[in-house]
Amino acid sequence: MRVRVRILAEGWVVTASGSGRQRVPAGGWDARPYWHWIGYNTLAFVSVLTVGFLLILLGNDVLPGAVLFGGVLGAPQWLVVRERVPLPRKAWVTANIGPALLAWLLVITPAVIGAQDSHQPVSTAYLLVASQSLALGPLLGLSQSLVLRKVTARWKWWIGANLASWLIVDAVIYLLSRWTADPDVLTGDGSLVELCLSLIATTPLTGRALLWVLA
């Protein structure tokens, strides 16, 4: 697939792919892919965390959740990425699976096994370690940026955008936990809904950053 890019004097980028032409602001903003990014990530987070939680309750191994995370999250994200750059789907999905495997192997699986051995509720352990693994969000951004490096000079900004979004969300959750008496995911007493909302809260910033990085 041939892609031609021409920067116009008024600050727009015209991308031609085959017979189609798309005008994209140099700043990258476009409401449609932005909301697609938020929607796709929301569905992926809810699906993956719910399936992982059910696997825990059924006593099954949660390691397949890492591959599930990479595929379910990476594939719909790629639908947004490909609108701007000709990036292979396999490369983007693989970039999601790597960090997910690290999270499951180094954080989630040991905690679940420890809970089983000590006869503690594995569901509570899952929620706690899953919330703690949010710190691996910047690692996901780093892995994805290495793929974006081949198609955009702004790839380094993707690392910073992911780091900033995760830090902001974690800080807000922490402050809320100090100001209210309600349980939250940081203490391990939170619900699956709270964990999903924590992940979804990172998507507005990363979505806007992605459009700019790929502009």
Accessible surface in RSA format (square Angstrom, percent):
REM  Atomic radii and reference values for relative SASA: ProtOr
REM  Chains: A
REM  Algorithm: Lee & Richards
REM  Probe-radius: 1.40
REM  Slices: 20
REM RES _ NUM      All-atoms   Total-Side   Main-Chain    Non-polar    All polar
REM                ABS   REL    ABS   REL    ABS   REL    ABS   REL    ABS   REL
RES MET A   1   169.62  87.8  86.98  57.6  82.64 196.8  72.81  61.9  96.82 128.3
RES ARG A   2   207.28  87.0 198.07 101.0   9.21  21.9  72.99  99.8 134.29  81.4
RES VAL A   3    48.74  32.1  17.42  15.8  31.32  75.5  17.42  15.1  31.32  84.9
RES ARG A   4   143.93  60.4 138.34  70.5   5.59  13.3  71.00  97.0  72.93  44.2
RES VAL A   5    91.47  60.2  57.09  51.7  34.38  82.8  57.24  49.7  34.24  92.9
RES ARG A   6   132.70  55.7 128.53  65.5   4.17   9.9  66.43  90.8  66.27  40.2
RES ILE A   7   130.49  74.3 103.73  77.3  26.76  64.5 103.73  74.7  26.76  72.6
RES LEU A   8    32.27  18.0  26.53  19.0   5.74  14.4  28.60  20.1   3.67   9.9
RES ALA A   9   113.42 104.3  65.68 101.4  47.74 108.6  78.95 111.2  34.47  91.3
RES GLU A  10   108.21  62.1  74.07  56.0  34.14  81.3  52.98 102.5  55.23  45.1
RES GLY A  11    30.60  37.7   0.00   N/A  30.60  37.7  24.66  67.7   5.94  13.3
RES TRP A  12    92.27  37.0  92.27  44.7   0.00   0.0  69.59  37.1  22.68  36.8
RES VAL A  13    15.69  10.3  15.69  14.2   0.00   0.0  15.69  13.6   0.00   0.0
RES VAL A  14     9.32   6.1   7.68   7.0   1.64   3.9   7.68   6.7   1.64   4.4
RES THR A  15    21.70  15.4  19.79  20.1   1.90   4.5  11.94  16.0   9.76  14.7
RES ALA A  16     3.53   3.2   3.53   5.4   0.00   0.0   3.53   5.0   0.00   0.0
RES SER A  17    44.14  37.3  33.64  44.9  10.50  24.2  25.24  53.7  18.90  26.5
RES GLY A  18    64.60  79.7   0.00   N/A  64.60  79.7  45.99 126.2  18.61  41.7
RES SER A  19   122.81 103.8  82.72 110.4  40.08  92.3  55.55 118.3  67.25  94.2
RES GLY A  20    39.22  48.4   0.00   N/A  39.22  48.4  36.67 100.6   2.55   5.7
RES ARG A  21   146.93  61.7 108.82  55.5  38.11  90.7  57.36  78.4  89.57  54.3
RES GLN A  22    54.48  30.5  50.67  37.0   3.81   9.1  34.36  73.1  20.12  15.3
RES ARG A  23   134.80  56.6 115.43  58.8  19.37  46.1  53.32  72.9  81.48  49.4
RES VAL A  24     4.64   3.1   4.32   3.9   0.32   0.8   4.64   4.0   0.00   0.0
RES PRO A  25    37.02  27.0  36.90  33.6   0.12   0.4  37.02  30.6   0.00   0.0
RES ALA A  26    39.87  36.7  35.33  54.5   4.53  10.3  36.15  50.9   3.72   9.8
RES GLY A  27    34.10  42.1   0.00   N/A  34.10  42.1  27.88  76.5   6.22  13.9
RES GLY A  28     0.00   0.0   0.00   N/A   0.00   0.0   0.00   0.0   0.00   0.0
RES TRP A  29   107.66  43.2 104.97  50.8   2.69   6.3  83.54  44.5  24.12  39.1
RES ASP A  30    40.40  28.3  36.28  36.1   4.12   9.7   8.28  19.5  32.12  32.0
RES ALA A  31    46.82  43.0  44.02  67.9   2.79   6.4  44.04  62.0   2.78   7.4
RES ARG A  32   128.42  53.9 118.75  60.5   9.67  23.0  67.32  92.0  61.09  37.0
RES PRO A  33     0.52   0.4   0.50   0.5   0.02   0.1   0.50   0.4   0.02   0.1
RES TYR A  34    27.10  12.7  27.00  15.4   0.09   0.2   8.60   6.5  18.49  22.8
RES TRP A  35   154.76  62.1 148.04  71.7   6.72  15.8 131.32  70.0  23.44  38.0
RES HIS A  36    61.29  33.5  59.02  41.0   2.27   5.8  35.74  36.8  25.55  29.7
RES TRP A  37     6.96   2.8   6.94   3.4   0.01   0.0   6.69   3.6   0.27   0.4
RES ILE A  38    24.70  14.1  24.70  18.4   0.00   0.0  24.70  17.8   0.00   0.0
RES GLY A  39    30.88  38.1   0.00   N/A  30.88  38.1  30.48  83.7   0.40   0.9
RES TYR A  40    59.18  27.6  57.74  32.8   1.44   3.8  34.79  26.1  24.39  30.1
RES ASN A  41     3.00   2.1   2.84   2.7   0.16   0.4   0.24   0.6   2.76   2.7
RES THR A  42    35.81  25.5  35.81  36.3   0.00   0.0  33.15  44.5   2.66   4.0
RES LEU A  43   123.41  68.7 122.62  87.7   0.79   2.0 123.18  86.5   0.23   0.6
RES ALA A  44     3.13   2.9   0.69   1.1   2.44   5.6   2.72   3.8   0.41   1.1
RES PHE A  45     9.63   4.8   9.31   5.8   0.32   0.8   9.63   5.8   0.00   0.0
RES VAL A  46    62.79  41.3  62.79  56.8   0.00   0.0  62.79  54.6   0.00   0.0
RES SER A  47    51.03  43.1  44.30  59.1   6.72  15.5  23.82  50.7  27.20  38.1
RES VAL A  48     1.63   1.1   1.17   1.1   0.46   1.1   1.33   1.2   0.30   0.8
RES LEU A  49    12.97   7.2  12.97   9.3   0.00   0.0  12.97   9.1   0.00   0.0
RES THR A  50    47.38  33.7  47.38  48.0   0.00   0.0  41.27  55.4   6.11   9.2
RES VAL A  51    60.50  39.8  60.39  54.7   0.12   0.3  60.50  52.6   0.00   0.0
RES GLY A  52     0.99   1.2   0.00   N/A   0.99   1.2   0.99   2.7   0.00   0.0
RES PHE A  53    40.42  20.2  40.42  25.0   0.00   0.0  40.42  24.5   0.00   0.0
RES LEU A  54    90.21  50.2  90.20  64.5   0.00   0.0  90.21  63.4   0.00   0.0
RES LEU A  55    39.29  21.9  39.29  28.1   0.00   0.0  39.29  27.6   0.00   0.0
RES ILE A  56     4.01   2.3   1.12   0.8   2.89   7.0   1.64   1.2   2.37   6.4
RES LEU A  57    99.04  55.2  66.66  47.7  32.38  81.4  69.06  48.5  29.97  80.7
RES LEU A  58   133.26  74.2 103.78  74.2  29.48  74.1 108.52  76.2  24.74  66.6
RES GLY A  59    53.60  66.1   0.00   N/A  53.60  66.1  23.80  65.3  29.80  66.7
RES ASN A  60    71.70  49.4  62.11  60.0   9.60  23.1  15.74  37.9  55.96  54.1
RES ASP A  61    88.63  62.1  69.38  69.1  19.25  45.5  41.97  98.8  46.66  46.5
RES VAL A  62     3.88   2.6   3.02   2.7   0.86   2.1   3.11   2.7   0.77   2.1
RES LEU A  63    59.75  33.3  59.58  42.6   0.17   0.4  59.58  41.8   0.17   0.5
RES PRO A  64    78.38  57.1  69.89  63.7   8.49  30.9  75.74  62.5   2.64  16.4
RES GLY A  65     1.43   1.8   0.00   N/A   1.43   1.8   1.38   3.8   0.05   0.1
RES ALA A  66     0.00   0.0   0.00   0.0   0.00   0.0   0.00   0.0   0.00   0.0
RES VAL A  67    86.21  56.7  84.95  76.9   1.25   3.0  84.95  73.8   1.25   3.4
RES LEU A  68    58.44  32.5  51.35  36.7   7.09  17.8  57.91  40.7   0.53   1.4
RES PHE A  69    32.44  16.2  32.44  20.1   0.00   0.0  32.44  19.7   0.00   0.0
RES GLY A  70     0.00   0.0   0.00   N/A   0.00   0.0   0.00   0.0   0.00   0.0
RES GLY A  71    25.14  31.0   0.00   N/A  25.14  31.0  23.13  63.5   2.01   4.5
RES VAL A  72    49.71  32.7  42.59  38.6   7.12  17.2  48.55  42.2   1.15   3.1
RES LEU A  73     1.17   0.7   1.17   0.8   0.00   0.0   1.17   0.8   0.00   0.0
RES GLY A  74     0.00   0.0   0.00   N/A   0.00   0.0   0.00   0.0   0.00   0.0
RES ALA A  75    36.54  33.6  35.02  54.1   1.51   3.4  35.34  49.8   1.20   3.2
RES PRO A  76    26.93  19.6  25.67  23.4   1.26   4.6  26.81  22.1   0.12   0.7
RES GLN A  77     6.19   3.5   6.18   4.5   0.01   0.0   0.10   0.2   6.09   4.6
RES TRP A  78    34.57  13.9  34.57  16.7   0.00   0.0  34.57  18.4   0.00   0.0
RES LEU A  79    61.33  34.2  59.78  42.8   1.55   3.9  59.96  42.1   1.38   3.7
RES VAL A  80     1.09   0.7   0.84   0.8   0.24   0.6   0.84   0.7   0.24   0.7
RES VAL A  81     0.00   0.0   0.00   0.0   0.00   0.0   0.00   0.0   0.00   0.0
RES ARG A  82   126.61  53.2 108.62  55.4  17.99  42.8  19.12  26.1 107.49  65.1
RES GLU A  83    44.55  25.6  28.09  21.3  16.45  39.2  24.12  46.7  20.43  16.7
RES ARG A  84    20.68   8.7   5.47   2.8  15.21  36.2   7.93  10.8  12.75   7.7
RES VAL A  85    13.63   9.0  11.90  10.8   1.73   4.2  13.63  11.8   0.00   0.0
RES PRO A  86    64.50  47.0  43.29  39.5  21.22  77.1  48.98  40.4  15.52  96.5
RES LEU A  87     7.90   4.4   3.13   2.2   4.77  12.0   3.98   2.8   3.92  10.5
RES PRO A  88    85.28  62.2  73.81  67.3  11.47  41.7  84.73  70.0   0.55   3.4
RES ARG A  89   138.19  58.0 133.16  67.9   5.03  12.0  15.87  21.7 122.33  74.1
RES LYS A  90   170.71  83.3 161.93  99.4   8.79  20.9 110.38  99.4  60.33  64.3
RES ALA A  91    32.80  30.2  22.02  34.0  10.77  24.5  30.50  43.0   2.30   6.1
RES TRP A  92     0.00   0.0   0.00   0.0   0.00   0.0   0.00   0.0   0.00   0.0
RES VAL A  93    25.12  16.5  25.12  22.7   0.00   0.0  25.12  21.8   0.00   0.0
RES THR A  94    79.79  56.8  77.33  78.4   2.47   5.9  64.81  87.1  14.98  22.6
RES ALA A  95     7.79   7.2   1.44   2.2   6.35  14.5   7.51  10.6   0.28   0.7
RES ASN A  96     0.00   0.0   0.00   0.0   0.00   0.0   0.00   0.0   0.00   0.0
RES ILE A  97    40.26  22.9  40.26  30.0   0.00   0.0  40.26  29.0   0.00   0.0
RES GLY A  98    32.55  40.1   0.00   N/A  32.55  40.1  30.16  82.8   2.38   5.3
RES PRO A  99    10.11   7.4   8.67   7.9   1.45   5.3   9.17   7.6   0.95   5.9
RES ALA A 100     4.84   4.4   0.03   0.0   4.81  10.9   4.51   6.4   0.33   0.9
RES LEU A 101    60.18  33.5  60.18  43.1   0.00   0.0  60.18  42.3   0.00   0.0
RES LEU A 102    76.82  42.8  76.82  55.0   0.00   0.0  76.82  54.0   0.00   0.0
RES ALA A 103     9.74   9.0   9.74  15.0   0.00   0.0   9.74  13.7   0.00   0.0
RES TRP A 104    11.45   4.6  11.45   5.5   0.00   0.0  11.45   6.1   0.00   0.0
RES LEU A 105    90.19  50.2  78.60  56.2  11.59  29.1  78.78  55.3  11.41  30.7
RES LEU A 106   126.41  70.4 103.29  73.9  23.11  58.1 105.03  73.8  21.38  57.5
RES VAL A 107    42.04  27.7  35.70  32.3   6.35  15.3  38.76  33.7   3.29   8.9
RES ILE A 108     4.16   2.4   4.16   3.1   0.00   0.0   4.16   3.0   0.00   0.0
RES THR A 109    27.26  19.4  27.18  27.6   0.08   0.2  27.26  36.6   0.00   0.0
RES PRO A 110    66.46  48.4  52.68  48.0  13.78  50.1  58.18  48.0   8.28  51.5
RES ALA A 111    29.31  26.9  14.44  22.3  14.87  33.8  25.72  36.2   3.59   9.5
RES VAL A 112     7.67   5.0   7.67   6.9   0.00   0.0   7.67   6.7   0.00   0.0
RES ILE A 113    87.30  49.7  87.30  65.0   0.00   0.0  87.30  62.9   0.00   0.0
RES GLY A 114    35.45  43.7   0.00   N/A  35.45  43.7  31.19  85.6   4.25   9.5
RES ALA A 115     8.42   7.7   3.47   5.4   4.95  11.3   6.82   9.6   1.60   4.3
RES GLN A 116    82.75  46.3  67.00  49.0  15.75  37.5  28.21  60.1  54.54  41.4
RES ASP A 117   108.15  75.8  82.82  82.4  25.33  59.9  34.51  81.2  73.63  73.4
RES SER A 118    59.29  50.1  40.21  53.7  19.08  44.0  44.51  94.8  14.77  20.7
RES HIS A 119   168.12  91.9 135.23  94.0  32.88  84.1  98.25 101.3  69.86  81.3
RES GLN A 120   105.54  59.0  97.73  71.4   7.80  18.6  26.95  57.4  78.59  59.6
RES PRO A 121    82.48  60.1  68.49  62.4  13.98  50.8  80.56  66.5   1.92  11.9
RES VAL A 122    29.72  19.6  27.95  25.3   1.77   4.3  27.95  24.3   1.77   4.8
RES SER A 123    25.31  21.4  24.98  33.3   0.33   0.8   3.08   6.6  22.23  31.1
RES THR A 124    59.60  42.4  58.63  59.4   0.97   2.3  36.98  49.7  22.62  34.2
RES ALA A 125    17.12  15.7  11.59  17.9   5.53  12.6  16.01  22.5   1.11   2.9
RES TYR A 126     0.41   0.2   0.41   0.2   0.00   0.0   0.14   0.1   0.26   0.3
RES LEU A 127    17.36   9.7  17.02  12.2   0.35   0.9  17.21  12.1   0.15   0.4
RES LEU A 128    54.30  30.2  54.30  38.8   0.00   0.0  54.30  38.1   0.00   0.0
RES VAL A 129     9.41   6.2   9.41   8.5   0.00   0.0   9.41   8.2   0.00   0.0
RES ALA A 130     6.08   5.6   3.61   5.6   2.46   5.6   3.61   5.1   2.46   6.5
RES SER A 131     4.67   3.9   0.66   0.9   4.00   9.2   0.19   0.4   4.48   6.3
RES GLN A 132   102.59  57.4  84.54  61.8  18.05  43.0  38.21  81.3  64.38  48.8
RES SER A 133    18.68  15.8  11.43  15.3   7.25  16.7   1.86   4.0  16.82  23.6
RES LEU A 134     9.29   5.2   7.00   5.0   2.29   5.7   9.29   6.5   0.00   0.0
RES ALA A 135    72.56  66.7  53.83  83.1  18.73  42.6  58.50  82.4  14.06  37.2
RES LEU A 136    48.61  27.1  46.49  33.3   2.12   5.3  47.28  33.2   1.33   3.6
RES GLY A 137     4.94   6.1   0.00   N/A   4.94   6.1   3.89  10.7   1.05   2.4
RES PRO A 138    28.40  20.7  26.49  24.2   1.91   6.9  26.88  22.2   1.52   9.5
RES LEU A 139    54.67  30.4  49.16  35.2   5.51  13.8  52.67  37.0   1.99   5.4
RES LEU A 140    17.16   9.6  17.16  12.3   0.00   0.0  17.16  12.0   0.00   0.0
RES GLY A 141     0.00   0.0   0.00   N/A   0.00   0.0   0.00   0.0   0.00   0.0
RES LEU A 142    73.86  41.1  73.86  52.8   0.00   0.0  73.86  51.9   0.00   0.0
RES SER A 143    25.26  21.3  20.63  27.5   4.63  10.7  10.97  23.4  14.29  20.0
RES GLN A 144     2.37   1.3   2.37   1.7   0.00   0.0   0.00   0.0   2.37   1.8
RES SER A 145     0.00   0.0   0.00   0.0   0.00   0.0   0.00   0.0   0.00   0.0
RES LEU A 146    93.97  52.3  86.39  61.8   7.58  19.1  86.68  60.9   7.29  19.6
RES VAL A 147    18.74  12.3  18.13  16.4   0.61   1.5  18.74  16.3   0.00   0.0
RES LEU A 148     0.00   0.0   0.00   0.0   0.00   0.0   0.00   0.0   0.00   0.0
RES ARG A 149   144.15  60.5 127.99  65.2  16.16  38.5  21.21  29.0 122.94  74.5
RES LYS A 150   171.03  83.4 132.22  81.1  38.81  92.4  88.09  79.3  82.94  88.3
RES VAL A 151    46.65  30.7  16.52  15.0  30.14  72.6  24.66  21.4  21.99  59.7
RES THR A 152    20.22  14.4   8.37   8.5  11.84  28.2  13.25  17.8   6.97  10.5
RES ALA A 153   102.26  94.0  65.92 101.7  36.35  82.7  74.18 104.5  28.09  74.4
RES ARG A 154    71.07  29.8  70.44  35.9   0.64   1.5  16.64  22.7  54.44  33.0
RES TRP A 155    38.72  15.5  38.72  18.7   0.00   0.0  23.81  12.7  14.91  24.2
RES LYS A 156   136.63  66.7 129.34  79.4   7.29  17.4  72.30  65.1  64.33  68.5
RES TRP A 157   163.70  65.7 158.53  76.7   5.17  12.1 137.32  73.2  26.37  42.8
RES TRP A 158     1.56   0.6   1.56   0.8   0.00   0.0   1.56   0.8   0.00   0.0
RES ILE A 159    49.64  28.2  49.64  37.0   0.00   0.0  49.64  35.7   0.00   0.0
RES GLY A 160    36.70  45.3   0.00   N/A  36.70  45.3  32.36  88.8   4.34   9.7
RES ALA A 161    14.51  13.3   5.85   9.0   8.66  19.7  12.84  18.1   1.67   4.4
RES ASN A 162     6.86   4.7   6.86   6.6   0.00   0.0   0.00   0.0   6.86   6.6
RES LEU A 163    78.54  43.7  78.54  56.2   0.00   0.0  78.54  55.2   0.00   0.0
RES ALA A 164    39.19  36.0  34.07  52.6   5.12  11.6  39.02  54.9   0.17   0.5
RES SER A 165     1.96   1.7   0.46   0.6   1.49   3.4   1.94   4.1   0.02   0.0
RES TRP A 166    19.98   8.0  19.83   9.6   0.15   0.4  19.52  10.4   0.46   0.7
RES LEU A 167   104.72  58.3 101.53  72.6   3.19   8.0 101.77  71.5   2.95   7.9
RES ILE A 168    97.37  55.4  93.68  69.8   3.68   8.9  97.31  70.1   0.06   0.2
RES VAL A 169    13.30   8.8  11.80  10.7   1.49   3.6  13.30  11.6   0.00   0.0
RES ASP A 170    41.11  28.8  39.26  39.1   1.85   4.4  21.30  50.1  19.81  19.8
RES ALA A 171    51.77  47.6  43.64  67.3   8.13  18.5  51.35  72.3   0.42   1.1
RES VAL A 172    73.15  48.1  72.65  65.8   0.50   1.2  73.14  63.5   0.01   0.0
RES ILE A 173    21.29  12.1  20.58  15.3   0.71   1.7  20.95  15.1   0.34   0.9
RES TYR A 174   116.56  54.4 116.56  66.3   0.00   0.0  81.67  61.4  34.89  43.0
RES LEU A 175    77.18  43.0  77.18  55.2   0.00   0.0  77.18  54.2   0.00   0.0
RES LEU A 176    91.18  50.8  91.02  65.1   0.15   0.4  91.18  64.0   0.00   0.0
RES SER A 177    24.85  21.0   7.62  10.2  17.22  39.7   5.07  10.8  19.78  27.7
RES ARG A 178   164.63  69.1 132.13  67.4  32.50  77.4  21.67  29.6 142.96  86.6
RES TRP A 179   182.13  73.1 146.26  70.8  35.87  84.2 127.22  67.8  54.92  89.1
RES THR A 180    67.33  47.9  50.78  51.5  16.55  39.4  52.97  71.1  14.36  21.7
RES ALA A 181   110.14 101.3  67.39 104.0  42.75  97.2  78.62 110.7  31.52  83.5
RES ASP A 182    99.67  69.8  93.18  92.7   6.49  15.3  20.69  48.7  78.98  78.8
RES PRO A 183    75.13  54.8  66.20  60.3   8.93  32.5  73.85  61.0   1.28   7.9
RES ASP A 184    18.85  13.2  18.85  18.8   0.00   0.0  15.94  37.5   2.91   2.9
RES VAL A 185     2.94   1.9   1.70   1.5   1.24   3.0   2.85   2.5   0.09   0.2
RES LEU A 186    69.14  38.5  45.53  32.6  23.61  59.3  47.30  33.2  21.84  58.8
RES THR A 187    84.23  59.9  55.64  56.4  28.59  68.1  62.49  83.9  21.74  32.9
RES GLY A 188     4.27   5.3   0.00   N/A   4.27   5.3   3.01   8.3   1.27   2.8
RES ASP A 189    97.62  68.4  74.13  73.8  23.48  55.5  19.60  46.1  78.01  77.8
RES GLY A 190     5.40   6.7   0.00   N/A   5.40   6.7   0.37   1.0   5.03  11.3
RES SER A 191    50.86  43.0  44.95  60.0   5.92  13.6  44.72  95.2   6.15   8.6
RES LEU A 192    35.52  19.8  32.40  23.2   3.11   7.8  32.40  22.8   3.11   8.4
RES VAL A 193   100.74  66.3  97.80  88.5   2.95   7.1 100.74  87.5   0.01   0.0
RES GLU A 194    57.57  33.0  54.45  41.2   3.11   7.4  30.22  58.4  27.35  22.3
RES LEU A 195     0.51   0.3   0.51   0.4   0.00   0.0   0.51   0.4   0.00   0.0
RES CYS A 196    10.00   7.6  10.00  11.2   0.00   0.0   5.69  14.4   4.30   4.6
RES LEU A 197   106.51  59.3 102.31  73.2   4.20  10.6 102.55  72.0   3.97  10.7
RES SER A 198     9.00   7.6   4.85   6.5   4.14   9.5   3.50   7.5   5.49   7.7
RES LEU A 199    11.45   6.4  11.45   8.2   0.00   0.0  11.45   8.0   0.00   0.0
RES ILE A 200    35.65  20.3  35.29  26.3   0.36   0.9  35.29  25.4   0.36   1.0
RES ALA A 201    54.01  49.7  31.58  48.7  22.42  51.0  40.75  57.4  13.25  35.1
RES THR A 202     5.09   3.6   4.55   4.6   0.54   1.3   0.94   1.3   4.15   6.3
RES THR A 203     2.63   1.9   2.63   2.7   0.00   0.0   2.54   3.4   0.09   0.1
RES PRO A 204    56.86  41.4  55.04  50.2   1.82   6.6  55.42  45.8   1.44   9.0
RES LEU A 205    73.40  40.9  68.45  49.0   4.94  12.4  72.33  50.8   1.07   2.9
RES THR A 206     8.45   6.0   8.45   8.6   0.00   0.0   5.67   7.6   2.78   4.2
RES GLY A 207     0.49   0.6   0.00   N/A   0.49   0.6   0.00   0.0   0.49   1.1
RES ARG A 208    82.60  34.7  82.60  42.1   0.00   0.0  42.47  58.0  40.14  24.3
RES ALA A 209    17.55  16.1  10.92  16.9   6.63  15.1  17.34  24.4   0.21   0.6
RES LEU A 210     0.39   0.2   0.39   0.3   0.00   0.0   0.39   0.3   0.00   0.0
RES LEU A 211     1.29   0.7   1.29   0.9   0.00   0.0   1.29   0.9   0.00   0.0
RES TRP A 212    84.56  33.9  84.56  40.9   0.00   0.0  65.30  34.8  19.26  31.3
RES VAL A 213     0.43   0.3   0.43   0.4   0.00   0.0   0.43   0.4   0.00   0.0
RES LEU A 214    10.79   6.0   0.54   0.4  10.26  25.8   1.46   1.0   9.34  25.1
RES ALA A 215    37.25  34.2   0.19   0.3  37.06  84.3  10.60  14.9  26.64  70.6
END  Absolute sums over single chains surface
CHAIN  1 A    11038.6       9143.8       1894.8       7643.6       3394.9
END  Absolute sums over all chains
TOTAL         11038.6       9143.8       1894.8       7643.6       3394.9
